[in-house]
Amino acid sequence: MTGTLEGKRVAFLFTDGVEQVELTDPLKAVRNAGANTQLIALEQGEVQMFDHLDRGDTIETDRAVADADPSDYDGLVLPGGVANPDRLRTDEDAVSFVRGFFEQDKPAAVICHGAWTLIEADVVRGRTLTSWPSLKTDLQNAGATWVDEEVHVDNGLVTSRHPDDLPAFCAKLVEEFAEGRHEQRVEVRARSWSKRS
């Protein structure tokens, strides 16, 4: 893979329902490239991964997202699965954490349904990206341009559609994370959040 991630620290944000291979393959790729990784979830502890609709393995996370700061990391990976990003996008701490990477011009890699969390963080307006096809309308309504590509890069944001794209996704995210900060030519707007019951 192009680039080295020695000395880089990469955050993986996910929760129960994460698509197992969309977590484990990028995790292996960034570790093989020399990065330190931290697994972050809604709560620290065990997370249930899935293989499509079937239960997969469990994985131990390192930290709760409420206790994590984007300033401590050089890049962010958001794996997919349907339930995983659907839960993340309703959590104020998770959405704020994601937004922080874009406010600090740090690279991010998002696959499959993971883009739902980007929409909630209001960081896709004016960008071009790909995703699981059913998110096309959601992304367009949020101000993004959607493309049907194996992997697409927009100012340090790496996106792919589904597990078949993982080889290209992993190679490109290592390359972009090695490059580091990218000037974001897109305004990231802060939202006011109300507590959800």
C-alpha positions in Angstrom: 0.0 0.0 0.0 1.2 3.5 -0.7 2.3 5.6 2.2 3.2 4.8 5.8 1.3 5.6 8.9 4.2 5.3 11.4 3.5 7.8 14.2 -0.2 8.3 13.2 -3.1 7.6 15.4 -6.4 6.5 13.8 -9.8 6.4 15.4 -12.4 3.8 14.4 -15.9 4.9 15.5 -18.7 2.2 15.5 -21.2 0.5 17.7 -23.4 -2.6 17.8 -24.5 -3.7 14.3 -21.2 -2.7 12.6 -20.4 -4.7 9.4 -17.6 -6.9 10.6 -15.4 -7.0 7.5 -15.8 -3.2 7.0 -14.2 -2.8 10.4 -11.7 -5.6 10.4 -10.2 -5.1 6.9 -9.5 -1.3 7.3 -8.2 -1.9 10.9 -5.8 -4.5 9.6 -4.7 -2.2 6.7 -3.9 0.8 9.0 -2.1 -1.4 11.6 0.0 -3.0 8.8 0.9 0.5 7.6 2.2 1.2 11.1 -0.6 3.3 12.7 -1.7 3.2 16.3 -5.4 2.6 16.4 -8.2 3.3 18.9 -11.6 1.6 18.8 -14.3 4.0 19.9 -17.9 3.2 20.5 -20.9 4.7 22.2 -19.8 2.9 25.4 -16.5 1.3 26.2 -16.7 -2.5 26.2 -17.9 -5.3 23.9 -19.5 -4.6 20.6 -21.4 -7.1 18.5 -20.3 -7.1 14.9 -22.5 -8.5 12.0 -22.0 -10.3 8.7 -24.9 -8.7 6.8 -27.9 -9.8 8.9 -26.1 -12.5 10.8 -24.3 -12.1 14.1 -20.5 -12.1 13.7 -17.8 -11.8 16.3 -17.6 -9.4 19.2 -14.8 -6.9 19.6 -13.6 -4.9 22.6 -13.5 -1.2 22.3 -11.0 1.1 23.9 -13.0 4.2 24.7 -16.5 5.7 24.8 -17.0 8.5 22.3 -18.0 10.9 25.0 -14.5 10.6 26.3 -12.7 11.0 22.9 -11.4 14.2 21.4 -10.7 14.5 17.6 -7.6 16.5 18.4 -6.0 13.3 19.7 -6.2 11.5 16.3 -4.8 11.9 12.7 -7.6 10.2 10.9 -11.1 8.7 11.3 -12.7 5.5 9.9 -16.4 5.0 9.9 -17.4 1.4 8.9 -20.9 0.6 7.8 -23.6 -1.9 8.5 -27.2 -0.6 8.7 -27.8 -0.5 12.4 -24.3 0.9 13.3 -24.5 4.3 11.6 -28.2 4.6 12.4 -27.4 4.4 16.1 -24.4 6.7 15.8 -26.3 9.5 14.0 -28.7 9.7 16.9 -25.9 10.2 19.5 -24.9 13.8 20.1 -21.3 12.9 21.2 -20.7 10.6 18.2 -22.0 13.3 15.7 -19.9 16.0 17.4 -16.8 13.7 17.3 -17.2 13.2 13.6 -17.7 16.8 12.9 -14.6 17.7 14.8 -12.4 15.9 12.2 -13.8 18.0 9.4 -13.4 21.2 11.4 -9.8 20.3 12.0 -9.2 19.4 8.3 -8.3 15.8 9.1 -8.8 12.9 6.7 -11.7 10.5 7.1 -12.7 7.2 5.4 -16.3 6.1 5.3 -17.8 3.0 3.7 -21.3 1.7 2.9 -24.1 3.2 5.2 -21.4 5.0 7.3 -22.2 8.2 5.4 -25.5 8.6 7.4 -23.3 9.9 10.3 -21.7 12.4 8.0 -25.1 13.7 6.9 -26.1 14.2 10.6 -22.8 16.0 11.2 -23.6 18.3 8.3 -20.2 17.8 6.6 -21.2 16.6 3.1 -22.6 19.8 1.6 -20.6 20.7 -1.5 -18.7 17.4 -1.5 -18.7 14.5 -3.9 -18.8 11.0 -2.4 -20.1 7.5 -2.9 -21.9 5.1 -0.5 -24.3 2.2 -0.4 -26.7 3.0 -3.2 -29.8 3.5 -1.0 -28.1 6.6 0.6 -27.9 8.4 -2.8 -31.1 10.5 -2.2 -30.2 11.2 1.5 -26.8 12.5 0.4 -28.1 14.6 -2.4 -30.7 16.1 -0.1 -27.9 17.0 2.3 -26.1 18.9 -0.5 -23.7 16.3 -1.7 -23.0 15.0 -5.2 -23.3 11.2 -5.3 -21.2 9.0 -7.6 -21.3 5.3 -8.2 -17.6 4.5 -7.9 -15.5 1.8 -6.2 -13.7 4.5 -4.2 -13.9 8.3 -4.4 -11.7 10.9 -2.7 -12.7 14.5 -2.0 -10.3 16.6 0.0 -9.2 13.8 2.2 -12.6 12.2 2.5 -12.4 8.6 1.2 -15.7 6.8 0.5 -16.7 3.4 -0.9 -20.0 1.6 -1.5 -19.8 -1.9 0.0 -17.5 -4.8 1.1 -16.5 -5.7 -2.5 -14.8 -2.3 -2.6 -12.7 -2.9 0.5 -9.3 -3.6 -1.3 -9.5 -0.2 -3.1 -10.9 1.5 0.0 -8.2 0.3 2.3 -5.4 1.2 -0.1 -6.8 4.7 -0.7 -7.4 5.4 3.0 -3.8 4.5 3.9 -2.6 6.8 1.2 -4.8 9.7 2.2 -4.1 9.3 6.0 -0.3 9.3 5.1 -0.8 12.6 3.4 -2.4 14.1 6.6 -4.4 17.2 6.9 -6.3 18.5 3.8 -7.6 22.0 3.4 -11.3 21.6 3.5 -12.9 23.9 1.0 -16.3 23.2 2.4 -17.8 25.1 5.3 -18.7 23.0 8.3 -21.6 24.5 10.1 -22.3 24.0 13.8 -25.7 22.8 14.7 -27.5 23.4 18.0 -28.4 20.1 19.6 -31.3 19.3 21.9 -31.1 16.5 24.3 -32.9 13.4 23.1 -35.0 11.5 25.5 
